Amino acid sequence: ASFPGNLHLVLVLRPTSFLQRTFTDIGFRFSQEDFMLKLPVVMLSSVSDLLTYIDDKQLTPELGGTLQYCHSEWIIFRNAIENFALTVKEMAQMLQSFGTELAETELPDDIPSIEEILAIRAERYHLLKNDITAVTKEGKILLTNLEVPDTEGAVSSRLECHQQISGDWQTINKLLTQVHDMETAFDGFWEKHQLKMEQYLQLWKFEQDFQQLVTEVEFLLNQQAELADVTGTIAQVKQKIKKLENLDENSQELLSKAQFVILHGHKLAANHHYALDLICQRCNELRYLSDILVNEIKAKRIQLSRTFKMHKLLQQARQCCDEGECLLANQEIDKFQSKEDAQKALQDIENFLEMALPFINYEPETLQYEFDVILSPELKVQMKTIQLKLENIRSIFENQQAGFRNLVHKHVRPIQFVVPTPENLVTSRTPFFSSKQGKKTWRQNQSNLKIEVVHDCQEKRSSGQSSSLDNGNSLDVLKNHVLNELIQTERVYVRELYTVLLGYRAEMDNPEMFDLMPPLLRNKKDVLFGNMAEIYEFHNDIFLSSLENCAHAPESVGPCFLERKDDFQMYAKYCQNKPRSETIWRKYSECAFFQECQRKLKHRLRLDSYLLKPVQRITKYQLLLKELLKYSKDCEGSALLKEALDAMLDLLKSVNDSMHQIAINGYIGNLNELGKMIMQGGFSVWIGHKKGATKMKDLARFKPMQRHLFLYEKAIVFCKRRVESGEGSDRYPSYSFKHCWKMDEVGFTEYVKGDNRKFEIWYGEKEEVYIVQAPNVDVKMTWLKEIRNILLKQQELLTVKKRKQQDQLTEQDKIQISLQQNDEDPCRKWLSYIDEATMSNGK
């Protein structure tokens, strides 16, 4: 019990005196059996016998040996060694605890708090370093007080060295080595930790500057977007140009800040920052936003400048109208008594007609092409009004010219043409002459000639033009203009589909063209053209004629779309096939077959441009419906038109969502079983913890995962967008499935500290949650609204299900009570109950 280790042999040294030896023998005899059962015992009569078993160097002098040993000193040193070992152990625990605290302490979300924590940790590091130095010094003092091994013996073999070094010295030396290793490891850990903390602080400052710049750039872009409307008067356009110049000045200072932040990011990247990818991404985003801002302002300046020139041209046309009116008003009878006066008046008219001719001949499409400005319907009507006014003035002048030419050749009194009234001229400004109404008859008193000029025809023409122009200023003209564009573009679209199907698709079955076609292309007709033939048949046989029936009934456009909204689902099939079609086209686009077909059809564009027509057309409908609805407010059929617009927007969303869904790879099962896709979009995602704060090891939260989320009625699917190379890879995405959460196990937190674009979403009772950052607050709130609606519907369904279960239990209870009450004939009672239930349920 006294020796903790294993005993192999017991040496008993018997006393030399007779009395003591007797007592020893007697006492040993009683316990000898216990010793013999456990280990061998050797009885020694003298000290010299002891030396045959143990070397004298291992025995103290009182036992005949030479080992110098002081028990009190041994106890003192032993206590010192054990205390030193305990101190080293506590130091190791302190270092371990400090390292764990550094790794798991929550990191604050503001820069002053981060700097404060860094200062506190640095102070604690220096205190621990002082403690390590004190422990090392204590160990070295103990080492010097012990017997130091001879240096010459250190040169000898390892066995001799080990024999010469005492066990205590070895113990102290090992502990000192352990302390040194701990200090080295701690210094290395602290150096890496301190570097990461400094980089963490740098990243916070960089991120703060980045977010501030992004906010300011987006603010300027929004201000620039407010100048998008190029309609209005010339004064309004001037005001917009002035605002744009002020905006440009503000952008220059902002661009300088952005350049400084980008240089700062490059410096961090050059110093091997741990968030290198994120910093480079942020720099690229800033550069991209800066380029967008510069290009948008530049494009807006060009657009406004061209719009201003167009308004100047319109102003000149108005001035031309005014000059023509003044010229007409000054054509008084008493000024043309001589041939010279008539010649001068004729020259004035010719000069005016020459000046007015360019304005009369201008077409809105020509102006739009020349100035590269999208003309609004209001502006087109305004231009057409001025043109008609000039045309009216020119018509009068041309009639007047004939009279003046007669006057030049025959010296007769000229006929005075009546100036048309303002009611008969389209006025855009205040007229320069007074009104005259009705028929006018001018009589000549100086001669026997009586000439009456009755301008009934001119009156009818002018009144007809005035009526149409009055309507042109109304919403009906604009509405009819949009409706006409819808019908005309539909006809062009159907004609283009027909030429493609006849000139390309049908030719793929023509044996005379087989020599020009690669063998592998012959069986790819259905992939290349998709269901274009089905789309053509629908539009040519059904939809075009229905639209043409709406030409004089704009209120019928809404029902026309609504009645056939299910037919438009064929576009989803076409769009889903489009990536495969483009792959075929890229592979065979240069073959002689396509070039020959294009030559025969005399098409300026290649086939791929026409294969894109259905995609462009399905997106064009909603734009035209928006314009039509804009000019149909409070009109008959406006509600159905709004419903048709919503249906087309839903169709576009459905087609777009289906394009993303078919790009998901790796999902085991059928995605259609998850219900209708509600929304989809890209997000930045961090992994957090539901309980506890974010830990140091999750510093990668500054480098979020880019995930594409798909929200279905029954689940939410997380995917990673794959970056693929090659032509068309940017147009058609590809996703790798990561995981899927059922909506009945999903919960969310609307607000996350630090960024109002973030929200949390978790699954069941898991410790892990996802912190999701939307592109902007509007996207976040839209997603949360849809998630909340899904969860509320599930809760309602669960409530209804529970209520039904309770009702079933209640019915069963009634049955049991009825059986218990009718003890005489329970079977008859039971049958009676069933009969009643059958009749009440009608089954």
C-alpha positions in Angstrom: 0.0 0.0 0.0 3.0 2.3 0.6 4.6 1.9 -2.8 2.6 3.0 -5.9 4.8 1.0 -8.3 5.3 -2.7 -8.9 7.7 -4.5 -6.5 9.9 -7.3 -7.9 12.1 -8.2 -4.9 12.3 -7.5 -1.1 15.7 -7.4 0.7 15.4 -7.7 4.5 18.5 -6.6 6.5 18.3 -8.3 9.9 19.6 -6.4 13.1 22.9 -7.5 14.5 21.9 -7.6 18.3 20.4 -10.8 19.5 17.3 -9.3 21.1 16.3 -7.2 18.0 17.0 -10.1 15.6 14.8 -12.3 17.8 11.9 -9.9 17.6 12.4 -9.4 13.9 12.3 -13.1 13.2 9.2 -13.6 15.2 7.4 -10.6 13.5 8.5 -11.7 10.1 7.4 -15.2 10.6 3.8 -14.1 11.1 3.8 -12.1 7.9 6.0 -14.3 5.8 3.1 -16.1 4.2 1.8 -12.8 2.9 5.1 -11.8 1.4 5.7 -15.2 -0.2 2.3 -15.1 -1.9 3.1 -11.8 -3.6 6.9 -11.5 -4.3 10.2 -13.1 -3.4 11.9 -12.0 -0.1 15.7 -12.3 0.6 16.9 -12.2 4.3 20.3 -10.6 4.7 22.5 -11.0 7.8 24.8 -8.1 7.2 25.5 -4.9 5.2 28.1 -6.7 3.2 25.4 -9.1 2.0 23.4 -6.1 0.8 26.3 -5.0 -1.4 26.0 -8.2 -3.4 22.6 -7.1 -4.6 22.9 -3.3 -4.8 25.9 -1.2 -6.1 27.6 0.9 -3.4 27.1 4.0 -5.5 23.3 3.6 -5.0 23.6 3.2 -1.2 24.1 5.9 1.5 27.2 5.7 3.9 25.1 4.2 6.8 24.4 1.2 4.5 28.0 0.8 3.4 27.6 2.9 0.2 29.1 6.1 -1.2 25.9 8.0 -2.2 25.9 11.4 -0.6 22.3 12.0 0.3 20.4 14.5 2.6 16.8 13.8 3.0 15.8 17.3 4.1 17.5 18.8 1.1 15.8 16.3 -1.1 12.4 17.3 0.3 13.1 21.0 -0.3 14.2 20.4 -3.9 11.3 18.0 -4.5 8.8 20.5 -3.3 10.4 23.2 -5.5 10.3 20.9 -8.5 6.7 19.9 -8.0 5.7 23.6 -7.5 7.5 24.5 -10.6 5.8 21.7 -12.6 2.4 22.9 -11.2 3.3 26.5 -12.3 4.1 25.3 -15.8 0.9 23.4 -16.0 -1.1 26.4 -14.9 0.7 28.6 -17.4 -0.2 26.1 -20.1 -3.8 26.2 -19.1 -3.8 30.0 -19.0 -2.4 30.1 -22.6 -4.9 27.6 -23.7 -7.8 29.6 -22.1 -6.5 32.8 -23.7 -6.3 31.2 -27.1 -9.8 29.8 -26.8 -11.2 33.1 -25.7 -9.6 34.8 -28.7 -11.1 32.2 -31.0 -14.7 32.3 -29.6 -15.2 35.9 -28.5 -17.9 37.7 -30.4 -16.5 40.3 -32.8 -18.3 43.7 -32.6 -19.8 45.5 -35.5 -18.3 48.9 -35.1 -14.7 50.1 -35.6 -14.2 51.8 -32.2 -15.2 48.7 -30.3 -12.9 46.6 -32.5 -9.9 48.9 -31.7 -10.7 48.7 -28.0 -10.8 44.9 -28.0 -7.5 44.8 -29.9 -5.9 47.1 -27.3 -7.2 45.0 -24.4 -5.9 41.7 -26.0 -2.5 43.3 -26.7 -2.2 44.3 -23.0 -3.2 40.7 -21.9 -0.6 39.3 -24.3 2.2 41.3 -22.7 1.1 40.3 -19.2 1.2 36.6 -20.2 4.6 37.2 -21.8 5.9 38.6 -18.4 4.5 35.5 -16.6 6.3 33.2 -19.0 9.5 35.1 -18.5 9.2 34.8 -14.7 8.5 31.0 -14.9 11.5 30.6 -17.2 13.7 32.5 -14.7 12.4 30.3 -11.8 13.3 27.1 -13.7 16.8 28.3 -14.5 17.4 29.0 -10.9 16.3 25.5 -9.9 18.5 24.1 -12.6 21.7 25.9 -11.4 21.0 24.7 -7.8 21.0 21.1 -8.9 24.1 19.1 -10.0 24.9 20.2 -13.5 26.3 17.4 -15.7 30.0 17.5 -16.7 30.5 19.0 -20.1 33.1 16.3 -21.0 30.6 13.7 -20.2 28.2 15.4 -22.6 30.6 14.6 -25.4 30.5 10.9 -24.6 27.8 8.5 -25.6 24.2 9.1 -24.9 24.0 6.2 -22.4 26.9 7.6 -20.2 25.4 11.1 -20.4 22.0 9.8 -19.2 23.7 8.0 -16.3 25.5 11.1 -15.2 22.5 13.5 -15.3 20.3 13.3 -12.3 16.6 12.7 -12.5 15.7 16.0 -11.0 17.9 17.9 -13.4 16.2 16.1 -16.3 12.8 16.9 -14.9 13.5 20.6 -14.6 15.2 20.7 -18.0 12.2 19.0 -19.6 9.8 21.5 -18.0 11.9 24.4 -19.2 11.9 23.0 -22.7 8.1 22.7 -22.5 7.9 26.3 -21.4 10.1 27.4 -24.3 8.0 25.4 -26.8 4.8 26.9 -25.3 6.2 30.4 -25.6 7.3 29.8 -29.2 3.9 28.4 -30.1 2.1 31.2 -28.3 4.2 33.9 -30.0 3.5 32.3 -33.4 -0.2 32.1 -32.6 -0.3 35.7 -31.4 1.5 37.0 -34.4 -0.9 35.3 -36.8 -3.9 36.4 -34.6 -2.7 40.0 -34.4 -2.1 40.1 -38.2 -5.6 38.8 -38.8 -7.1 41.2 -36.3 -5.4 44.1 -38.0 -6.6 42.9 -41.4 -10.0 42.5 -39.9 -10.0 46.1 -38.8 -8.7 47.2 -42.2 -11.4 45.2 -43.9 -14.1 46.9 -41.7 -12.8 50.3 -42.6 -12.6 49.4 -46.3 -16.1 47.9 -46.3 -17.4 51.0 -44.5 -15.9 53.2 -47.2 -17.2 50.9 -49.9 -20.8 50.9 -48.6 -20.8 54.7 -48.2 -19.5 55.1 -51.8 -22.0 52.6 -53.2 -24.8 54.6 -51.5 -23.6 57.9 -52.9 -23.2 56.4 -56.4 -26.6 54.9 -56.4 -28.0 58.2 -55.2 -26.4 60.0 -58.2 -27.6 57.3 -60.5 -31.2 57.7 -59.2 -30.9 61.4 -59.7 -29.7 60.8 -63.2 -32.5 58.4 -63.9 -35.0 61.1 -62.9 -33.8 63.0 -66.0 -34.8 60.1 -68.3 -38.0 61.8 -69.6 -36.9 63.8 -72.6 -40.4 65.2 -73.2 -41.4 68.7 -72.3 -40.7 72.2 -73.5 -37.4 73.6 -74.5 -37.1 75.4 -71.2 -37.6 72.1 -69.3 -34.9 70.5 -71.4 -32.6 73.3 -70.6 -33.3 72.9 -66.9 -32.5 69.2 -67.2 -29.2 69.9 -68.9 -28.3 72.3 -66.1 -29.2 69.7 -63.5 -27.1 67.2 -65.4 -24.1 69.5 -65.3 -24.4 69.9 -61.5 -24.7 66.2 -61.3 -21.6 65.8 -63.3 -19.6 68.1 -61.0 -20.7 66.1 -58.0 -19.8 62.9 -59.7 -16.2 64.0 -60.3 -15.6 64.3 -56.6 -17.2 61.0 -55.9 -15.2 59.3 -58.6 -12.0 60.6 -57.0 -13.1 59.1 -53.7 -13.8 55.8 -55.5 -10.4 55.8 -57.1 -8.8 56.3 -53.7 -10.8 53.4 -52.1 -9.8 51.2 -55.1 -6.1 52.1 -54.6 -6.5 51.3 -50.9 -8.0 47.9 -51.8 -5.1 47.1 -54.1 -2.7 48.0 -51.3 -4.5 45.5 -49.0 -4.4 42.9 -51.7 -0.7 43.4 -52.3 -0.1 42.8 -48.5 -1.7 39.3 -48.9 -4.9 40.2 -47.0 -6.9 37.1 -46.0 -10.0 38.5 -47.7 -8.2 39.0 -51.0 -11.1 37.8 -53.2 -13.7 40.0 -51.5 -11.4 43.1 -51.7 -10.8 42.5 -55.4 -14.6 41.9 -55.9 -15.4 45.2 -54.1 -12.8 47.1 -56.2 -14.3 45.6 -59.4 -17.8 46.6 -58.2 -16.6 50.2 -57.5 -14.9 50.4 -60.8 -18.0 49.0 -62.5 -20.3 51.4 -60.7 -18.0 54.3 -61.6 -18.0 53.3 -65.2 -21.8 53.1 -65.2 -22.1 56.5 -63.6 -19.7 58.1 -66.1 -21.4 56.4 -69.1 -24.9 57.1 -67.9 -24.1 60.8 -67.4 -22.4 60.9 -70.8 -25.2 59.2 -72.5 -27.8 61.4 -70.8 -25.8 64.5 -71.9 -25.8 63.3 -75.5 -29.5 62.5 -75.3 -30.5 65.8 -73.8 -28.3 67.7 -76.2 -29.9 66.0 -79.1 -33.4 66.5 -77.6 -32.5 70.2 -77.2 -31.5 70.4 -80.9 -34.7 68.7 -81.8 -36.7 71.2 -79.7 -34.8 74.0 -81.4 -35.8 72.6 -84.7 -39.4 72.4 -83.5 -39.1 76.0 -82.4 -37.8 77.1 -85.8 -40.7 75.3 -87.4 -43.1 77.3 -85.1 -41.4 80.5 -86.1 -41.8 79.5 -89.7 -45.5 79.1 -89.1 -45.6 82.6 -87.4 -43.7 84.1 -90.3 -46.1 82.5 -92.8 -49.1 83.8 -90.9 -47.6 87.3 -90.8 -46.9 87.1 -94.5 -50.4 86.1 -95.2 -51.8 88.9 -93.0 -49.7 91.5 -94.8 -50.9 90.4 -98.3 -53.3 93.4 -98.6 -54.9 94.4 -101.9 -53.6 98.0 -102.0 -50.0 96.9 -102.0 -50.1 95.1 -105.3 -51.2 97.9 -107.7 -48.1 97.5 -109.9 -46.3 94.7 -111.6 -43.2 95.2 -109.5 -45.2 94.9 -106.3 -46.6 91.6 -107.5 -43.2 90.3 -108.4 -41.9 91.2 -105.0 -44.8 89.5 -103.3 -44.3 86.4 -105.5 -40.6 86.4 -104.5 -41.5 86.6 -100.8 -43.8 83.7 -101.1 -41.2 81.6 -103.0 -38.6 82.4 -100.3 -41.0 81.3 -97.6 -41.9 78.1 -99.3 -38.2 77.3 -99.8 -37.7 77.9 -96.1 -40.7 75.9 -95.0 -40.1 72.9 -97.3 -37.6 71.1 -95.0 -40.0 71.3 -92.0 -42.9 70.1 -94.0 -41.0 67.1 -95.4 -39.6 65.9 -92.0 -40.9 62.6 -90.8 -40.8 61.6 -87.1 -38.9 58.5 -88.0 -36.3 60.6 -89.8 -35.9 62.9 -86.9 -35.6 59.9 -84.5 -32.9 58.4 -86.7 -31.1 61.7 -87.1 -31.1 62.7 -83.5 -31.1 59.2 -82.0 -33.9 60.2 -79.6 -37.0 58.1 -78.8 -39.9 60.4 -79.7 -42.9 60.2 -77.4 -46.4 60.0 -78.9 -47.1 63.5 -77.5 -44.1 64.9 -79.3 -44.9 63.1 -82.5 -48.4 64.6 -82.4 -47.0 68.0 -81.7 -44.7 67.7 -84.7 -47.5 66.5 -86.9 -49.6 69.4 -85.9 -47.0 71.9 -86.9 -46.4 70.1 -90.2 -50.1 70.2 -91.0 -50.2 73.9 -90.2 -47.3 74.6 -92.5 -48.9 72.4 -95.2 -52.1 74.5 -94.9 -50.2 77.7 -95.2 -48.2 76.4 -98.2 -51.5 75.4 -99.9 -52.8 78.9 -99.5 -49.6 80.4 -100.8 -49.5 78.1 -103.8 -53.0 79.2 -104.8 -51.9 82.8 -104.2 -48.8 82.3 -106.4 -51.0 81.6 -109.4 -52.8 84.9 -108.9 -49.6 86.8 -108.6 -48.1 85.2 -111.7 -51.2 86.2 -113.7 -50.7 89.7 -112.4 -47.2 89.8 -113.5 -48.1 88.7 -117.1 -51.4 90.6 -117.3 -51.6 93.9 -115.5 -54.9 93.3 -113.8 -56.1 94.0 -110.3 -55.1 90.9 -108.2 -57.6 88.8 -106.4 -57.3 89.2 -102.6 -57.2 85.7 -101.1 -58.8 85.6 -97.7 -56.5 84.7 -94.8 -57.8 81.6 -93.1 -59.1 82.0 -89.6 -57.3 80.7 -86.6 -60.2 78.2 -86.3 -59.1 76.8 -89.6 -55.4 76.8 -88.9 -53.8 74.6 -86.2 -52.4 77.0 -83.7 -49.6 76.3 -81.4 -49.0 79.9 -80.4 -51.1 83.1 -80.3 -52.0 84.1 -83.9 -50.6 87.3 -85.3 -53.8 88.4 -87.1 -57.4 88.9 -86.1 -60.2 86.4 -86.7 -62.6 86.5 -89.6 -65.6 84.1 -89.9 -67.8 82.7 -92.7 -67.6 83.3 -96.4 -65.9 86.4 -97.7 -66.8 88.1 -101.0 -64.5 90.9 -102.2 -65.9 93.3 -104.7 -63.8 95.6 -106.9 -65.3 99.1 -107.2 -62.7 100.8 -109.4 -63.4 98.7 -112.6 -66.3 97.0 -114.3 -64.9 93.7 -113.2 -66.7 92.0 -110.3 -64.7 89.1 -109.0 -65.9 87.0 -106.1 -63.7 84.6 -104.4 -65.5 81.9 -102.5 -63.3 79.5 -100.7 -65.7 76.8 -99.7 -63.3 74.0 -100.6 -60.6 75.6 -98.5 -63.0 76.0 -95.6 -64.0 72.4 -95.8 -60.4 71.2 -96.0 -59.3 73.4 -93.1 -62.2 72.5 -90.9 -61.5 68.8 -91.6 -57.9 69.2 -90.6 -58.8 71.2 -87.5 -61.1 68.5 -86.4 -58.6 65.7 -86.8 -55.9 67.8 -85.1 -58.2 68.5 -82.2 -58.6 64.8 -81.8 -54.8 64.4 -82.2 -54.4 66.4 -79.0 -56.6 63.9 -77.2 -55.7 60.6 -75.7 -57.7 58.8 -78.4 -55.2 59.7 -81.0 -52.3 58.4 -78.8 -54.3 55.3 -78.0 -55.0 54.6 -81.7 -51.4 55.2 -82.5 -50.3 52.5 -80.0 -53.0 50.1 -81.1 -51.9 50.6 -84.8 -48.3 49.9 -83.8 -49.5 46.7 -82.0 -51.3 45.4 -85.1 -48.7 46.5 -87.6 -45.8 44.9 -85.7 -47.9 41.7 -85.2 -48.2 41.5 -89.0 -44.5 41.9 -89.5 -43.8 39.3 -86.8 -46.1 36.7 -88.4 -44.5 37.4 -91.8 -41.0 37.0 -90.4 -41.9 33.7 -88.8 -43.3 32.5 -92.1 -40.2 33.4 -94.0 -37.9 31.6 -91.5 -40.0 28.5 -91.4 -40.3 28.4 -95.2 -36.8 29.6 -96.1 -34.8 27.7 -93.5 -36.8 25.0 -91.7 -38.5 23.6 -94.8 -35.2 23.7 -96.8 -33.6 21.3 -94.3 -35.9 18.6 -95.8 -35.0 19.6 -99.4 -32.8 16.9 -101.0 -31.2 19.5 -103.3 -29.8 21.3 -100.2 -28.3 18.2 -98.5 -24.9 18.7 -100.1 -24.6 22.1 -98.3 -25.7 20.7 -95.0 -23.5 18.8 -92.5 -24.9 15.3 -91.8 -25.2 15.8 -88.1 -27.3 19.0 -88.7 -30.1 17.2 -90.6 -31.6 15.7 -87.5 -31.4 18.8 -85.4 -34.3 20.7 -87.0 -36.6 20.4 -84.0 -33.9 21.5 -81.6 -32.8 24.5 -83.8 -36.3 25.9 -84.4 -38.0 24.5 -81.3 -41.8 24.9 -81.5 -41.6 28.0 -83.8 -44.1 26.3 -86.2 -46.7 26.0 -83.3 -46.1 29.7 -82.4 -46.6 30.7 -86.1 -49.8 28.7 -86.5 -51.3 30.3 -83.3 -50.5 33.9 -84.4 -51.3 33.5 -88.1 -54.5 31.5 -87.6 -55.9 33.0 -84.4 -54.2 35.9 -82.7 -53.5 38.2 -85.6 -57.1 38.2 -86.9 -58.3 38.7 -83.3 -56.1 41.8 -83.0 -57.2 43.1 -86.4 -60.8 43.0 -85.2 -59.8 45.3 -82.4 -58.5 48.0 -84.8 -61.7 50.1 -84.3 -62.5 48.8 -80.8 -59.5 49.4 -78.5 -61.7 48.2 -75.5 -61.5 44.7 -77.0 -57.7 44.4 -76.7 -57.8 43.2 -73.1 -60.3 40.4 -73.7 -58.3 39.4 -76.8 -55.2 38.7 -74.7 -57.1 37.2 -71.7 -59.0 34.7 -73.8 -55.8 33.3 -75.2 -53.4 33.7 -72.3 -53.1 29.9 -71.9 -52.0 29.7 -75.5 -49.1 31.9 -74.8 -47.6 29.2 -72.5 -46.1 27.8 -75.7 -43.5 30.5 -75.4 -42.2 28.9 -72.2 -41.4 25.8 -74.2 -39.6 27.8 -76.9 -37.5 29.8 -74.3 -36.5 26.6 -72.5 -35.3 25.1 -75.7 -33.4 28.3 -76.7 -30.0 27.4 -75.0 -29.9 24.1 -77.0 -30.9 25.9 -80.1 -28.1 28.4 -79.7 -25.6 25.6 -79.1 -26.6 24.1 -82.5 -26.3 27.5 -84.1 -22.9 28.3 -82.8 -21.6 24.9 -84.0 -23.0 25.1 -87.6 -23.5 28.9 -88.1 -20.8 29.1 -90.8 -22.0 26.2 -92.9 -22.9 26.9 -96.6 -26.5 25.8 -96.0 -27.4 28.8 -93.8 -25.5 31.2 -96.1 -27.4 30.0 -99.2 -30.8 30.2 -97.4 -30.0 33.8 -96.3 -29.0 34.7 -99.9 -32.2 33.3 -101.3 -34.3 35.2 -98.7 -32.3 38.4 -99.2 -32.1 38.8 -95.5 -29.6 41.3 -94.1 -29.5 39.5 -90.7 -28.5 35.9 -90.1 -30.8 33.2 -88.8 -29.9 33.7 -85.1 -31.5 37.1 -85.2 -34.8 35.7 -86.4 -34.7 32.8 -83.9 -34.6 35.5 -81.2 -37.8 37.2 -82.5 -40.3 35.1 -80.4 -38.4 36.0 -77.2 -38.4 39.7 -78.2 -42.1 39.6 -79.2 -43.3 38.1 -75.9 -41.5 40.8 -74.0 -42.8 43.5 -76.4 -46.5 42.8 -75.6 -46.3 44.0 -72.1 -44.7 47.3 -73.2 -47.4 48.0 -75.7 -50.1 47.1 -73.3 -48.6 49.5 -70.7 -48.7 52.3 -73.3 -52.2 51.4 -74.3 -53.3 51.4 -70.7 -51.6 54.7 -70.1 -53.9 56.3 -72.7 -57.0 54.4 -71.6 -57.5 55.6 -68.1 -61.2 55.5 -67.0 -62.1 54.3 -70.5 -64.3 51.3 -71.4 -62.3 48.1 -71.1 -59.4 49.6 -69.1 -60.0 47.1 -66.2 -59.7 44.2 -68.6 -56.6 45.8 -70.2 -55.0 46.0 -66.8 -55.8 42.4 -66.2 -54.3 41.5 -69.6 -51.1 43.4 -68.7 -50.8 41.5 -65.4 -51.3 38.2 -67.2 -48.5 39.0 -69.7 -46.2 40.1 -66.8 -47.0 36.8 -65.0 -46.3 34.9 -68.2 -42.9 36.6 -68.5 -42.1 35.8 -64.9 -43.2 32.2 -65.3 -41.0 31.9 -68.4 -38.1 33.5 -66.7 -38.5 31.3 -63.6 -38.7 28.1 -65.7 -35.5 29.1 -67.5 -33.8 29.2 -64.1 -35.4 26.0 -62.9 -34.2 23.8 -65.8 -30.7 25.1 -65.1 -30.6 23.4 -61.7 -28.2 20.4 -61.6 -27.8 17.8 -58.9 -31.3 17.8 -57.4 -32.5 14.3 -56.6 -36.2 14.2 -57.3 -38.8 16.2 -59.3 -38.7 20.0 -58.7 -42.3 20.3 -59.8 -43.4 18.4 -56.7 -42.2 21.4 -54.6 -45.2 23.4 -56.0 -45.3 26.6 -57.9 -42.1 28.7 -58.0 -42.9 32.0 -56.2 -39.6 33.8 -56.6 -35.9 33.3 -57.4 -32.9 35.5 -57.1 -29.2 35.8 -56.2 -28.1 36.6 -52.6 -25.0 36.8 -50.5 -25.2 34.2 -47.7 -23.2 33.7 -44.5 -23.4 30.7 -42.1 -24.3 31.9 -38.6 -25.3 30.2 -35.4 -28.8 30.2 -33.9 -27.4 30.2 -30.3 -24.3 32.2 -29.5 -22.4 34.8 -31.4 -20.3 34.7 -34.5 -17.0 33.2 -33.7 -13.5 34.2 -34.7 -13.1 31.1 -37.0 -16.0 32.4 -39.0 -14.2 35.5 -40.1 -15.0 34.5 -43.6 -18.4 36.2 -43.0 -16.8 39.1 -44.8 -16.5 36.8 -47.8 -20.0 35.5 -48.2 -21.1 32.6 -50.3 -23.0 33.6 -53.4 -26.2 31.6 -53.6 -29.2 31.6 -55.8 -32.4 30.9 -53.9 -35.5 29.4 -55.3 -38.7 29.9 -53.3 -41.4 27.3 -53.9 -44.8 26.8 -52.3 -43.4 23.8 -50.3 -39.7 24.4 -50.1 -36.8 26.8 -50.5 -33.9 25.6 -52.5 -30.3 26.8 -52.2 -28.0 26.6 -55.3 -24.7 27.9 -56.4 -24.4 29.6 -59.7 -21.8 28.0 -61.8 -19.4 30.2 -63.7 -19.0 28.6 -67.2 -17.0 29.9 -70.1 -18.0 30.1 -73.7 -20.4 32.1 -75.8 -23.9 32.4 -74.4 -22.8 31.3 -70.8 -23.7 34.8 -69.5 -27.2 34.6 -71.0 -28.2 31.2 -69.7 -27.2 30.4 -66.1 -26.3 27.1 -64.6 -26.8 26.1 -61.0 -25.4 23.5 -58.7 -27.9 22.2 -56.1 -26.7 22.6 -52.5 -29.7 21.8 -50.2 -33.4 22.1 -49.9 -35.5 23.1 -46.8 -39.2 22.3 -46.5 -41.2 25.4 -45.7 -43.1 23.8 -42.8 -39.7 23.6 -40.9 -38.5 27.1 -41.9 -38.3 30.2 -39.6 -36.9 33.6 -40.3 -35.8 36.8 -38.5 -36.6 40.0 -40.3 -33.9 42.3 -39.0 -30.1 41.7 -38.6 -27.9 44.1 -36.9 -25.6 46.1 -39.1 -27.4 46.0 -42.5 -31.1 46.6 -43.3 -30.7 44.4 -46.4 -30.0 41.3 -44.3 -32.4 38.7 -42.7 -31.9 35.3 -41.1 -33.5 32.1 -42.1 -33.2 28.8 -40.3 -34.5 25.2 -40.5 -36.1 23.2 -37.7 -34.1 23.1 -34.5 -30.7 23.3 -36.2 -28.0 25.3 -34.5 -26.9 26.7 -37.9 -28.8 29.5 -39.6 -28.2 31.4 -42.8 -27.7 35.2 -42.8 -29.0 36.3 -46.2 -28.3 39.7 -47.8 -30.5 40.9 -50.6 -29.3 43.3 -53.3 -31.5 46.0 -51.8 -34.2 46.6 -49.2 -37.1 46.2 -51.6 -36.0 42.8 -52.7 -35.6 41.7 -49.1 -39.1 42.9 -48.1 -40.6 41.2 -51.1 -39.0 37.9 -50.2 -40.0 38.2 -46.6 -43.6 39.0 -47.6 -43.8 35.9 -49.8 -42.2 33.7 -47.1 -44.6 35.1 -44.5 -47.6 34.4 -46.8 -46.5 30.8 -47.4 -46.1 30.2 -43.6 -49.5 31.7 -42.9 -51.1 29.5 -45.5 -49.5 26.5 -44.0 -50.6 27.5 -40.5 -54.2 27.9 -41.8 -54.1 24.4 -43.5 -52.7 22.9 -40.3 -55.5 24.6 -38.3 -58.2 23.2 -40.6 -56.6 19.7 -40.5 -56.6 19.8 -36.6 -60.3 20.9 -36.6 -61.2 18.1 -38.9 -59.4 15.6 -36.6 -61.3 17.0 -33.6 -64.6 16.7 -35.5 -63.9 13.1 -36.3 -63.0 12.4 -32.6 -66.3 14.1 -31.6 -68.3 11.9 -33.9 -66.6 8.8 -32.5 -67.4 9.9 -29.0 -71.1 10.3 -30.0 -71.1 6.7 -31.3 -69.6 5.4 -28.1 -72.2 7.2 -26.0 -75.1 6.0 -28.2 -73.8 2.4 -27.8 -73.6 2.7 -24.1 -77.1 4.2 -23.7 -78.7 1.4 -25.7 -77.8 -1.7 -23.6 -80.8 -3.8 -24.9 -79.8 -4.0 -28.5 -76.5 -2.2 -29.4 -76.5 -3.7 -32.9 -79.8 -2.2 -33.7 -78.8 1.2 -32.3 -75.6 1.1 -34.3 -77.5 0.3 -37.6 -79.9 3.1 -36.8 -77.1 5.6 -36.3 -75.5 4.6 -39.6 -78.8 5.0 -41.4 -79.2 8.5 -40.0 -75.6 9.4 -40.9 -76.1 8.1 -44.4 -79.3 10.1 -45.1 -77.8 13.3 -43.6 -74.7 13.0 -45.7 -76.6 12.1 -48.8 -74.4 9.1 -49.5 
